[in-house]
Amino acid sequence: MEPGIREFLKRILNSMCLALLWMLINATAGIKYGLGFPENDVKWPNIVFYVWLLASLVWLIWYIVRLWKKPFVIEE
């Protein structure tokens, strides 16, 4: 396989796996443990969950943008 194509596919796989892991962690915490749905009032675990959700989303977007801004190295 060509080195440029291999690097491109690695970036795609890395981006997809990281995004799926992020979704899995947050869906588990939000749905299974009930942190995403405040019952009667908002408690501190709900606030911590939403702060984590936003902070980790910002980090994920920053990482993926930084990953895709690197130039491709094509070696022959």
mmCIF file of the N, C-alpha and C atoms, coordinates in Angstrom:
data_MODEL
# 
_entry.id   MODEL 
# 
loop_
_atom_site.group_PDB 
_atom_site.id 
_atom_site.type_symbol 
_atom_site.label_atom_id 
_atom_site.label_alt_id 
_atom_site.label_comp_id 
_atom_site.label_asym_id 
_atom_site.label_entity_id 
_atom_site.label_seq_id 
_atom_site.pdbx_PDB_ins_code 
_atom_site.Cartn_x 
_atom_site.Cartn_y 
_atom_site.Cartn_z 
_atom_site.occupancy 
_atom_site.B_iso_or_equiv 
_atom_site.pdbx_formal_charge 
_atom_site.auth_seq_id 
_atom_site.auth_comp_id 
_atom_site.auth_asym_id 
_atom_site.auth_atom_id 
_atom_site.pdbx_PDB_model_num 
ATOM 1   N N  . MET A 1 1  ? 0.852   -1.173 0.000  1.00 0.00 ? 1  MET A N  1 
ATOM 2   C CA . MET A 1 1  ? 0.000   0.000  0.000  1.00 0.00 ? 1  MET A CA 1 
ATOM 3   C C  . MET A 1 1  ? 0.897   1.236  0.000  1.00 0.00 ? 1  MET A C  1 
ATOM 4   N N  . GLU A 1 2  ? 0.454   2.247  -0.689 1.00 0.00 ? 2  GLU A N  1 
ATOM 5   C CA . GLU A 1 2  ? 1.205   3.504  -0.781 1.00 0.00 ? 2  GLU A CA 1 
ATOM 6   C C  . GLU A 1 2  ? 1.320   4.150  0.595  1.00 0.00 ? 2  GLU A C  1 
ATOM 7   N N  . PRO A 1 3  ? 2.458   4.777  0.908  1.00 0.00 ? 3  PRO A N  1 
ATOM 8   C CA . PRO A 1 3  ? 2.622   5.410  2.220  1.00 0.00 ? 3  PRO A CA 1 
ATOM 9   C C  . PRO A 1 3  ? 1.640   6.563  2.464  1.00 0.00 ? 3  PRO A C  1 
ATOM 10  N N  . GLY A 1 4  ? 1.329   7.336  1.436  1.00 0.00 ? 4  GLY A N  1 
ATOM 11  C CA . GLY A 1 4  ? 0.388   8.438  1.592  1.00 0.00 ? 4  GLY A CA 1 
ATOM 12  C C  . GLY A 1 4  ? -1.021  7.950  1.907  1.00 0.00 ? 4  GLY A C  1 
ATOM 13  N N  . ILE A 1 5  ? -1.407  6.881  1.239  1.00 0.00 ? 5  ILE A N  1 
ATOM 14  C CA . ILE A 1 5  ? -2.730  6.305  1.479  1.00 0.00 ? 5  ILE A CA 1 
ATOM 15  C C  . ILE A 1 5  ? -2.798  5.687  2.864  1.00 0.00 ? 5  ILE A C  1 
ATOM 16  N N  . ARG A 1 6  ? -1.702  5.032  3.275  1.00 0.00 ? 6  ARG A N  1 
ATOM 17  C CA . ARG A 1 6  ? -1.654  4.422  4.604  1.00 0.00 ? 6  ARG A CA 1 
ATOM 18  C C  . ARG A 1 6  ? -1.810  5.496  5.690  1.00 0.00 ? 6  ARG A C  1 
ATOM 19  N N  . GLU A 1 7  ? -1.116  6.634  5.533  1.00 0.00 ? 7  GLU A N  1 
ATOM 20  C CA . GLU A 1 7  ? -1.225  7.717  6.516  1.00 0.00 ? 7  GLU A CA 1 
ATOM 21  C C  . GLU A 1 7  ? -2.630  8.317  6.519  1.00 0.00 ? 7  GLU A C  1 
ATOM 22  N N  . PHE A 1 8  ? -3.224  8.466  5.342  1.00 0.00 ? 8  PHE A N  1 
ATOM 23  C CA . PHE A 1 8  ? -4.585  8.986  5.239  1.00 0.00 ? 8  PHE A CA 1 
ATOM 24  C C  . PHE A 1 8  ? -5.575  8.076  5.951  1.00 0.00 ? 8  PHE A C  1 
ATOM 25  N N  . LEU A 1 9  ? -5.458  6.773  5.729  1.00 0.00 ? 9  LEU A N  1 
ATOM 26  C CA . LEU A 1 9  ? -6.360  5.820  6.377  1.00 0.00 ? 9  LEU A CA 1 
ATOM 27  C C  . LEU A 1 9  ? -6.141  5.773  7.890  1.00 0.00 ? 9  LEU A C  1 
ATOM 28  N N  . LYS A 1 10 ? -4.894  5.944  8.330  1.00 0.00 ? 10 LYS A N  1 
ATOM 29  C CA . LYS A 1 10 ? -4.617  5.997  9.771  1.00 0.00 ? 10 LYS A CA 1 
ATOM 30  C C  . LYS A 1 10 ? -5.286  7.210  10.412 1.00 0.00 ? 10 LYS A C  1 
ATOM 31  N N  . ARG A 1 11 ? -5.270  8.339  9.705  1.00 0.00 ? 11 ARG A N  1 
ATOM 32  C CA . ARG A 1 11 ? -5.930  9.538  10.237 1.00 0.00 ? 11 ARG A CA 1 
ATOM 33  C C  . ARG A 1 11 ? -7.436  9.338  10.321 1.00 0.00 ? 11 ARG A C  1 
ATOM 34  N N  . ILE A 1 12 ? -8.010  8.735  9.301  1.00 0.00 ? 12 ILE A N  1 
ATOM 35  C CA . ILE A 1 12 ? -9.450  8.475  9.323  1.00 0.00 ? 12 ILE A CA 1 
ATOM 36  C C  . ILE A 1 12 ? -9.796  7.534  10.471 1.00 0.00 ? 12 ILE A C  1 
ATOM 37  N N  . LEU A 1 13 ? -9.052  6.450  10.604 1.00 0.00 ? 13 LEU A N  1 
ATOM 38  C CA . LEU A 1 13 ? -9.312  5.478  11.660 1.00 0.00 ? 13 LEU A CA 1 
ATOM 39  C C  . LEU A 1 13 ? -9.116  6.089  13.041 1.00 0.00 ? 13 LEU A C  1 
ATOM 40  N N  . ASN A 1 14 ? -8.077  6.867  13.212 1.00 0.00 ? 14 ASN A N  1 
ATOM 41  C CA . ASN A 1 14 ? -7.811  7.524  14.491 1.00 0.00 ? 14 ASN A CA 1 
ATOM 42  C C  . ASN A 1 14 ? -8.948  8.480  14.846 1.00 0.00 ? 14 ASN A C  1 
ATOM 43  N N  . SER A 1 15 ? -9.401  9.275  13.887 1.00 0.00 ? 15 SER A N  1 
ATOM 44  C CA . SER A 1 15 ? -10.491 10.222 14.133 1.00 0.00 ? 15 SER A CA 1 
ATOM 45  C C  . SER A 1 15 ? -11.786 9.498  14.493 1.00 0.00 ? 15 SER A C  1 
ATOM 46  N N  . MET A 1 16 ? -12.105 8.454  13.750 1.00 0.00 ? 16 MET A N  1 
ATOM 47  C CA . MET A 1 16 ? -13.345 7.725  14.004 1.00 0.00 ? 16 MET A CA 1 
ATOM 48  C C  . MET A 1 16 ? -13.316 7.012  15.350 1.00 0.00 ? 16 MET A C  1 
ATOM 49  N N  . CYS A 1 17 ? -12.205 6.369  15.667 1.00 0.00 ? 17 CYS A N  1 
ATOM 50  C CA . CYS A 1 17 ? -12.110 5.638  16.937 1.00 0.00 ? 17 CYS A CA 1 
ATOM 51  C C  . CYS A 1 17 ? -12.183 6.578  18.125 1.00 0.00 ? 17 CYS A C  1 
ATOM 52  N N  . LEU A 1 18 ? -11.519 7.710  18.028 1.00 0.00 ? 18 LEU A N  1 
ATOM 53  C CA . LEU A 1 18 ? -11.556 8.664  19.128 1.00 0.00 ? 18 LEU A CA 1 
ATOM 54  C C  . LEU A 1 18 ? -12.957 9.246  19.312 1.00 0.00 ? 18 LEU A C  1 
ATOM 55  N N  . ALA A 1 19 ? -13.632 9.564  18.204 1.00 0.00 ? 19 ALA A N  1 
ATOM 56  C CA . ALA A 1 19 ? -14.989 10.098 18.300 1.00 0.00 ? 19 ALA A CA 1 
ATOM 57  C C  . ALA A 1 19 ? -15.953 9.051  18.868 1.00 0.00 ? 19 ALA A C  1 
ATOM 58  N N  . LEU A 1 20 ? -15.812 7.810  18.453 1.00 0.00 ? 20 LEU A N  1 
ATOM 59  C CA . LEU A 1 20 ? -16.681 6.750  18.981 1.00 0.00 ? 20 LEU A CA 1 
ATOM 60  C C  . LEU A 1 20 ? -16.412 6.489  20.459 1.00 0.00 ? 20 LEU A C  1 
ATOM 61  N N  . LEU A 1 21 ? -15.150 6.525  20.867 1.00 0.00 ? 21 LEU A N  1 
ATOM 62  C CA . LEU A 1 21 ? -14.823 6.356  22.277 1.00 0.00 ? 21 LEU A CA 1 
ATOM 63  C C  . LEU A 1 21 ? -15.413 7.489  23.106 1.00 0.00 ? 21 LEU A C  1 
ATOM 64  N N  . TRP A 1 22 ? -15.323 8.713  22.588 1.00 0.00 ? 22 TRP A N  1 
ATOM 65  C CA . TRP A 1 22 ? -15.900 9.877  23.279 1.00 0.00 ? 22 TRP A CA 1 
ATOM 66  C C  . TRP A 1 22 ? -17.414 9.690  23.439 1.00 0.00 ? 22 TRP A C  1 
ATOM 67  N N  . MET A 1 23 ? -18.071 9.270  22.360 1.00 0.00 ? 23 MET A N  1 
ATOM 68  C CA . MET A 1 23 ? -19.520 9.067  22.429 1.00 0.00 ? 23 MET A CA 1 
ATOM 69  C C  . MET A 1 23 ? -19.886 7.946  23.396 1.00 0.00 ? 23 MET A C  1 
ATOM 70  N N  . LEU A 1 24 ? -19.125 6.867  23.389 1.00 0.00 ? 24 LEU A N  1 
ATOM 71  C CA . LEU A 1 24 ? -19.395 5.737  24.269 1.00 0.00 ? 24 LEU A CA 1 
ATOM 72  C C  . LEU A 1 24 ? -19.266 6.137  25.741 1.00 0.00 ? 24 LEU A C  1 
ATOM 73  N N  . ILE A 1 25 ? -18.205 6.846  26.075 1.00 0.00 ? 25 ILE A N  1 
ATOM 74  C CA . ILE A 1 25 ? -17.996 7.283  27.459 1.00 0.00 ? 25 ILE A CA 1 
ATOM 75  C C  . ILE A 1 25 ? -19.118 8.211  27.912 1.00 0.00 ? 25 ILE A C  1 
ATOM 76  N N  . ASN A 1 26 ? -19.464 9.185  27.090 1.00 0.00 ? 26 ASN A N  1 
ATOM 77  C CA . ASN A 1 26 ? -20.469 10.156 27.493 1.00 0.00 ? 26 ASN A CA 1 
ATOM 78  C C  . ASN A 1 26 ? -21.891 9.586  27.474 1.00 0.00 ? 26 ASN A C  1 
ATOM 79  N N  . ALA A 1 27 ? -22.160 8.689  26.550 1.00 0.00 ? 27 ALA A N  1 
ATOM 80  C CA . ALA A 1 27 ? -23.485 8.052  26.540 1.00 0.00 ? 27 ALA A CA 1 
ATOM 81  C C  . ALA A 1 27 ? -23.649 7.141  27.753 1.00 0.00 ? 27 ALA A C  1 
ATOM 82  N N  . THR A 1 28 ? -22.584 6.434  28.106 1.00 0.00 ? 28 THR A N  1 
ATOM 83  C CA . THR A 1 28 ? -22.650 5.567  29.285 1.00 0.00 ? 28 THR A CA 1 
ATOM 84  C C  . THR A 1 28 ? -22.876 6.391  30.546 1.00 0.00 ? 28 THR A C  1 
ATOM 85  N N  . ALA A 1 29 ? -22.104 7.449  30.697 1.00 0.00 ? 29 ALA A N  1 
ATOM 86  C CA . ALA A 1 29 ? -22.251 8.282  31.893 1.00 0.00 ? 29 ALA A CA 1 
ATOM 87  C C  . ALA A 1 29 ? -23.597 9.006  31.895 1.00 0.00 ? 29 ALA A C  1 
ATOM 88  N N  . GLY A 1 30 ? -24.027 9.471  30.749 1.00 0.00 ? 30 GLY A N  1 
ATOM 89  C CA . GLY A 1 30 ? -25.261 10.247 30.686 1.00 0.00 ? 30 GLY A CA 1 
ATOM 90  C C  . GLY A 1 30 ? -26.527 9.426  30.786 1.00 0.00 ? 30 GLY A C  1 
ATOM 91  N N  . ILE A 1 31 ? -26.565 8.292  30.114 1.00 0.00 ? 31 ILE A N  1 
ATOM 92  C CA . ILE A 1 31 ? -27.789 7.494  30.078 1.00 0.00 ? 31 ILE A CA 1 
ATOM 93  C C  . ILE A 1 31 ? -27.805 6.442  31.183 1.00 0.00 ? 31 ILE A C  1 
ATOM 94  N N  . LYS A 1 32 ? -26.759 5.608  31.233 1.00 0.00 ? 32 LYS A N  1 
ATOM 95  C CA . LYS A 1 32 ? -26.778 4.507  32.195 1.00 0.00 ? 32 LYS A CA 1 
ATOM 96  C C  . LYS A 1 32 ? -26.746 5.005  33.636 1.00 0.00 ? 32 LYS A C  1 
ATOM 97  N N  . TYR A 1 33 ? -25.904 5.980  33.910 1.00 0.00 ? 33 TYR A N  1 
ATOM 98  C CA . TYR A 1 33 ? -25.791 6.489  35.271 1.00 0.00 ? 33 TYR A CA 1 
ATOM 99  C C  . TYR A 1 33 ? -26.714 7.675  35.546 1.00 0.00 ? 33 TYR A C  1 
ATOM 100 N N  . GLY A 1 34 ? -27.485 8.094  34.554 1.00 0.00 ? 34 GLY A N  1 
ATOM 101 C CA . GLY A 1 34 ? -28.497 9.115  34.744 1.00 0.00 ? 34 GLY A CA 1 
ATOM 102 C C  . GLY A 1 34 ? -27.976 10.528 34.935 1.00 0.00 ? 34 GLY A C  1 
ATOM 103 N N  . LEU A 1 35 ? -26.751 10.793 34.534 1.00 0.00 ? 35 LEU A N  1 
ATOM 104 C CA . LEU A 1 35 ? -26.202 12.127 34.738 1.00 0.00 ? 35 LEU A CA 1 
ATOM 105 C C  . LEU A 1 35 ? -26.688 13.129 33.691 1.00 0.00 ? 35 LEU A C  1 
ATOM 106 N N  . GLY A 1 36 ? -27.139 12.655 32.569 1.00 0.00 ? 36 GLY A N  1 
ATOM 107 C CA . GLY A 1 36 ? -27.601 13.538 31.506 1.00 0.00 ? 36 GLY A CA 1 
ATOM 108 C C  . GLY A 1 36 ? -29.024 14.022 31.679 1.00 0.00 ? 36 GLY A C  1 
ATOM 109 N N  . PHE A 1 37 ? -29.772 13.383 32.567 1.00 0.00 ? 37 PHE A N  1 
ATOM 110 C CA . PHE A 1 37 ? -31.178 13.723 32.753 1.00 0.00 ? 37 PHE A CA 1 
ATOM 111 C C  . PHE A 1 37 ? -31.443 14.064 34.213 1.00 0.00 ? 37 PHE A C  1 
ATOM 112 N N  . PRO A 1 38 ? -31.422 15.343 34.569 1.00 0.00 ? 38 PRO A N  1 
ATOM 113 C CA . PRO A 1 38 ? -31.730 15.705 35.955 1.00 0.00 ? 38 PRO A CA 1 
ATOM 114 C C  . PRO A 1 38 ? -33.191 15.371 36.273 1.00 0.00 ? 38 PRO A C  1 
ATOM 115 N N  . GLU A 1 39 ? -33.412 14.726 37.406 1.00 0.00 ? 39 GLU A N  1 
ATOM 116 C CA . GLU A 1 39 ? -34.764 14.304 37.786 1.00 0.00 ? 39 GLU A CA 1 
ATOM 117 C C  . GLU A 1 39 ? -35.646 15.512 38.149 1.00 0.00 ? 39 GLU A C  1 
ATOM 118 N N  . ASN A 1 40 ? -35.519 15.995 39.363 1.00 0.00 ? 40 ASN A N  1 
ATOM 119 C CA . ASN A 1 40 ? -36.346 17.126 39.800 1.00 0.00 ? 40 ASN A CA 1 
ATOM 120 C C  . ASN A 1 40 ? -35.576 18.436 39.789 1.00 0.00 ? 40 ASN A C  1 
ATOM 121 N N  . ASP A 1 41 ? -34.333 18.368 40.175 1.00 0.00 ? 41 ASP A N  1 
ATOM 122 C CA . ASP A 1 41 ? -33.494 19.562 40.164 1.00 0.00 ? 41 ASP A CA 1 
ATOM 123 C C  . ASP A 1 41 ? -32.081 19.163 39.746 1.00 0.00 ? 41 ASP A C  1 
ATOM 124 N N  . VAL A 1 42 ? -31.309 20.175 39.387 1.00 0.00 ? 42 VAL A N  1 
ATOM 125 C CA . VAL A 1 42 ? -29.941 19.926 38.940 1.00 0.00 ? 42 VAL A CA 1 
ATOM 126 C C  . VAL A 1 42 ? -29.042 19.809 40.162 1.00 0.00 ? 42 VAL A C  1 
ATOM 127 N N  . LYS A 1 43 ? -28.291 18.699 40.224 1.00 0.00 ? 43 LYS A N  1 
ATOM 128 C CA . LYS A 1 43 ? -27.367 18.473 41.336 1.00 0.00 ? 43 LYS A CA 1 
ATOM 129 C C  . LYS A 1 43 ? -25.945 18.590 40.818 1.00 0.00 ? 43 LYS A C  1 
ATOM 130 N N  . TRP A 1 44 ? -24.986 18.564 41.742 1.00 0.00 ? 44 TRP A N  1 
ATOM 131 C CA . TRP A 1 44 ? -23.594 18.768 41.329 1.00 0.00 ? 44 TRP A CA 1 
ATOM 132 C C  . TRP A 1 44 ? -23.070 17.681 40.399 1.00 0.00 ? 44 TRP A C  1 
ATOM 133 N N  . PRO A 1 45 ? -23.487 16.405 40.512 1.00 0.00 ? 45 PRO A N  1 
ATOM 134 C CA . PRO A 1 45 ? -22.985 15.438 39.514 1.00 0.00 ? 45 PRO A CA 1 
ATOM 135 C C  . PRO A 1 45 ? -23.447 15.761 38.089 1.00 0.00 ? 45 PRO A C  1 
ATOM 136 N N  . ASN A 1 46 ? -24.653 16.307 37.950 1.00 0.00 ? 46 ASN A N  1 
ATOM 137 C CA . ASN A 1 46 ? -25.128 16.705 36.628 1.00 0.00 ? 46 ASN A CA 1 
ATOM 138 C C  . ASN A 1 46 ? -24.281 17.846 36.059 1.00 0.00 ? 46 ASN A C  1 
ATOM 139 N N  . ILE A 1 47 ? -23.930 18.795 36.906 1.00 0.00 ? 47 ILE A N  1 
ATOM 140 C CA . ILE A 1 47 ? -23.116 19.926 36.467 1.00 0.00 ? 47 ILE A CA 1 
ATOM 141 C C  . ILE A 1 47 ? -21.721 19.452 36.065 1.00 0.00 ? 47 ILE A C  1 
ATOM 142 N N  . VAL A 1 48 ? -21.142 18.567 36.869 1.00 0.00 ? 48 VAL A N  1 
ATOM 143 C CA . VAL A 1 48 ? -19.814 18.022 36.552 1.00 0.00 ? 48 VAL A CA 1 
ATOM 144 C C  . VAL A 1 48 ? -19.861 17.261 35.234 1.00 0.00 ? 48 VAL A C  1 
ATOM 145 N N  . PHE A 1 49 ? -20.925 16.498 35.014 1.00 0.00 ? 49 PHE A N  1 
ATOM 146 C CA . PHE A 1 49 ? -21.061 15.753 33.762 1.00 0.00 ? 49 PHE A CA 1 
ATOM 147 C C  . PHE A 1 49 ? -21.110 16.690 32.565 1.00 0.00 ? 49 PHE A C  1 
ATOM 148 N N  . TYR A 1 50 ? -21.913 17.744 32.632 1.00 0.00 ? 50 TYR A N  1 
ATOM 149 C CA . TYR A 1 50 ? -22.031 18.652 31.497 1.00 0.00 ? 50 TYR A CA 1 
ATOM 150 C C  . TYR A 1 50 ? -20.766 19.468 31.277 1.00 0.00 ? 50 TYR A C  1 
ATOM 151 N N  . VAL A 1 51 ? -20.066 19.823 32.340 1.00 0.00 ? 51 VAL A N  1 
ATOM 152 C CA . VAL A 1 51 ? -18.774 20.505 32.176 1.00 0.00 ? 51 VAL A CA 1 
ATOM 153 C C  . VAL A 1 51 ? -17.789 19.563 31.497 1.00 0.00 ? 51 VAL A C  1 
ATOM 154 N N  . TRP A 1 52 ? -17.742 18.305 31.953 1.00 0.00 ? 52 TRP A N  1 
ATOM 155 C CA . TRP A 1 52 ? -16.878 17.300 31.323 1.00 0.00 ? 52 TRP A CA 1 
ATOM 156 C C  . TRP A 1 52 ? -17.244 17.108 29.860 1.00 0.00 ? 52 TRP A C  1 
ATOM 157 N N  . LEU A 1 53 ? -18.542 17.038 29.573 1.00 0.00 ? 53 LEU A N  1 
ATOM 158 C CA . LEU A 1 53 ? -19.011 16.832 28.206 1.00 0.00 ? 53 LEU A CA 1 
ATOM 159 C C  . LEU A 1 53 ? -18.513 17.945 27.289 1.00 0.00 ? 53 LEU A C  1 
ATOM 160 N N  . LEU A 1 54 ? -18.680 19.185 27.702 1.00 0.00 ? 54 LEU A N  1 
ATOM 161 C CA . LEU A 1 54 ? -18.254 20.312 26.866 1.00 0.00 ? 54 LEU A CA 1 
ATOM 162 C C  . LEU A 1 54 ? -16.736 20.401 26.757 1.00 0.00 ? 54 LEU A C  1 
ATOM 163 N N  . ALA A 1 55 ? -16.040 20.208 27.878 1.00 0.00 ? 55 ALA A N  1 
ATOM 164 C CA . ALA A 1 55 ? -14.575 20.297 27.847 1.00 0.00 ? 55 ALA A CA 1 
ATOM 165 C C  . ALA A 1 55 ? -13.977 19.189 26.979 1.00 0.00 ? 55 ALA A C  1 
ATOM 166 N N  . SER A 1 56 ? -14.493 17.980 27.100 1.00 0.00 ? 56 SER A N  1 
ATOM 167 C CA . SER A 1 56 ? -13.957 16.882 26.299 1.00 0.00 ? 56 SER A CA 1 
ATOM 168 C C  . SER A 1 56 ? -14.321 17.040 24.827 1.00 0.00 ? 56 SER A C  1 
ATOM 169 N N  . LEU A 1 57 ? -15.473 17.639 24.525 1.00 0.00 ? 57 LEU A N  1 
ATOM 170 C CA . LEU A 1 57 ? -15.838 17.899 23.130 1.00 0.00 ? 57 LEU A CA 1 
ATOM 171 C C  . LEU A 1 57 ? -14.896 18.929 22.512 1.00 0.00 ? 57 LEU A C  1 
ATOM 172 N N  . VAL A 1 58 ? -14.588 19.972 23.268 1.00 0.00 ? 58 VAL A N  1 
ATOM 173 C CA . VAL A 1 58 ? -13.648 20.988 22.770 1.00 0.00 ? 58 VAL A CA 1 
ATOM 174 C C  . VAL A 1 58 ? -12.280 20.352 22.514 1.00 0.00 ? 58 VAL A C  1 
ATOM 175 N N  . TRP A 1 59 ? -11.820 19.507 23.454 1.00 0.00 ? 59 TRP A N  1 
ATOM 176 C CA . TRP A 1 59 ? -10.540 18.841 23.265 1.00 0.00 ? 59 TRP A CA 1 
ATOM 177 C C  . TRP A 1 59 ? -10.562 17.919 22.051 1.00 0.00 ? 59 TRP A C  1 
ATOM 178 N N  . LEU A 1 60 ? -11.652 17.171 21.874 1.00 0.00 ? 60 LEU A N  1 
ATOM 179 C CA . LEU A 1 60 ? -11.772 16.255 20.738 1.00 0.00 ? 60 LEU A CA 1 
ATOM 180 C C  . LEU A 1 60 ? -11.712 17.011 19.421 1.00 0.00 ? 60 LEU A C  1 
ATOM 181 N N  . ILE A 1 61 ? -12.445 18.094 19.312 1.00 0.00 ? 61 ILE A N  1 
ATOM 182 C CA . ILE A 1 61 ? -12.436 18.890 18.081 1.00 0.00 ? 61 ILE A CA 1 
ATOM 183 C C  . ILE A 1 61 ? -11.051 19.485 17.840 1.00 0.00 ? 61 ILE A C  1 
ATOM 184 N N  . TRP A 1 62 ? -10.425 19.994 18.897 1.00 0.00 ? 62 TRP A N  1 
ATOM 185 C CA . TRP A 1 62 ? -9.077  20.561 18.770 1.00 0.00 ? 62 TRP A CA 1 
ATOM 186 C C  . TRP A 1 62 ? -8.091  19.508 18.276 1.00 0.00 ? 62 TRP A C  1 
ATOM 187 N N  . TYR A 1 63 ? -8.150  18.306 18.844 1.00 0.00 ? 63 TYR A N  1 
ATOM 188 C CA . TYR A 1 63 ? -7.238  17.232 18.473 1.00 0.00 ? 63 TYR A CA 1 
ATOM 189 C C  . TYR A 1 63 ? -7.444  16.808 17.020 1.00 0.00 ? 63 TYR A C  1 
ATOM 190 N N  . ILE A 1 64 ? -8.691  16.655 16.600 1.00 0.00 ? 64 ILE A N  1 
ATOM 191 C CA . ILE A 1 64 ? -8.960  16.217 15.228 1.00 0.00 ? 64 ILE A CA 1 
ATOM 192 C C  . ILE A 1 64 ? -8.549  17.283 14.220 1.00 0.00 ? 64 ILE A C  1 
ATOM 193 N N  . VAL A 1 65 ? -8.816  18.535 14.528 1.00 0.00 ? 65 VAL A N  1 
ATOM 194 C CA . VAL A 1 65 ? -8.386  19.611 13.626 1.00 0.00 ? 65 VAL A CA 1 
ATOM 195 C C  . VAL A 1 65 ? -6.870  19.647 13.524 1.00 0.00 ? 65 VAL A C  1 
ATOM 196 N N  . ARG A 1 66 ? -6.183  19.516 14.671 1.00 0.00 ? 66 ARG A N  1 
ATOM 197 C CA . ARG A 1 66 ? -4.725  19.508 14.668 1.00 0.00 ? 66 ARG A CA 1 
ATOM 198 C C  . ARG A 1 66 ? -4.181  18.302 13.900 1.00 0.00 ? 66 ARG A C  1 
ATOM 199 N N  . LEU A 1 67 ? -4.832  17.166 14.038 1.00 0.00 ? 67 LEU A N  1 
ATOM 200 C CA . LEU A 1 67 ? -4.411  15.956 13.326 1.00 0.00 ? 67 LEU A CA 1 
ATOM 201 C C  . LEU A 1 67 ? -4.511  16.137 11.816 1.00 0.00 ? 67 LEU A C  1 
ATOM 202 N N  . TRP A 1 68 ? -5.592  16.761 11.346 1.00 0.00 ? 68 TRP A N  1 
ATOM 203 C CA . TRP A 1 68 ? -5.805  16.904 9.917  1.00 0.00 ? 68 TRP A CA 1 
ATOM 204 C C  . TRP A 1 68 ? -5.079  18.091 9.311  1.00 0.00 ? 68 TRP A C  1 
ATOM 205 N N  . LYS A 1 69 ? -4.562  19.002 10.129 1.00 0.00 ? 69 LYS A N  1 
ATOM 206 C CA . LYS A 1 69 ? -3.800  20.132 9.595  1.00 0.00 ? 69 LYS A CA 1 
ATOM 207 C C  . LYS A 1 69 ? -2.361  19.749 9.263  1.00 0.00 ? 69 LYS A C  1 
ATOM 208 N N  . LYS A 1 70 ? -1.868  18.656 9.864  1.00 0.00 ? 70 LYS A N  1 
ATOM 209 C CA . LYS A 1 70 ? -0.502  18.224 9.550  1.00 0.00 ? 70 LYS A CA 1 
ATOM 210 C C  . LYS A 1 70 ? -0.428  17.825 8.082  1.00 0.00 ? 70 LYS A C  1 
ATOM 211 N N  . PRO A 1 71 ? 0.649   18.234 7.418  1.00 0.00 ? 71 PRO A N  1 
ATOM 212 C CA . PRO A 1 71 ? 0.767   17.842 5.999  1.00 0.00 ? 71 PRO A CA 1 
ATOM 213 C C  . PRO A 1 71 ? 1.059   16.343 5.873  1.00 0.00 ? 71 PRO A C  1 
ATOM 214 N N  . PHE A 1 72 ? 0.621   15.795 4.759  1.00 0.00 ? 72 PHE A N  1 
ATOM 215 C CA . PHE A 1 72 ? 0.884   14.396 4.492  1.00 0.00 ? 72 PHE A CA 1 
ATOM 216 C C  . PHE A 1 72 ? 2.327   14.232 4.042  1.00 0.00 ? 72 PHE A C  1 
ATOM 217 N N  . VAL A 1 73 ? 2.967   13.203 4.534  1.00 0.00 ? 73 VAL A N  1 
ATOM 218 C CA . VAL A 1 73 ? 4.336   12.901 4.150  1.00 0.00 ? 73 VAL A CA 1 
ATOM 219 C C  . VAL A 1 73 ? 4.275   11.774 3.119  1.00 0.00 ? 73 VAL A C  1 
ATOM 220 N N  . ILE A 1 74 ? 4.638   12.103 1.909  1.00 0.00 ? 74 ILE A N  1 
ATOM 221 C CA . ILE A 1 74 ? 4.607   11.097 0.840  1.00 0.00 ? 74 ILE A CA 1 
ATOM 222 C C  . ILE A 1 74 ? 6.054   10.731 0.511  1.00 0.00 ? 74 ILE A C  1 
ATOM 223 N N  . GLU A 1 75 ? 6.407   9.514  0.860  1.00 0.00 ? 75 GLU A N  1 
ATOM 224 C CA . GLU A 1 75 ? 7.757   9.018  0.600  1.00 0.00 ? 75 GLU A CA 1 
ATOM 225 C C  . GLU A 1 75 ? 7.713   8.048  -0.572 1.00 0.00 ? 75 GLU A C  1 
ATOM 226 N N  . GLU A 1 76 ? 8.666   8.165  -1.432 1.00 0.00 ? 76 GLU A N  1 
ATOM 227 C CA . GLU A 1 76 ? 8.704   7.263  -2.577 1.00 0.00 ? 76 GLU A CA 1 
ATOM 228 C C  . GLU A 1 76 ? 9.910   6.390  -2.527 1.00 0.00 ? 76 GLU A C  1 
# 
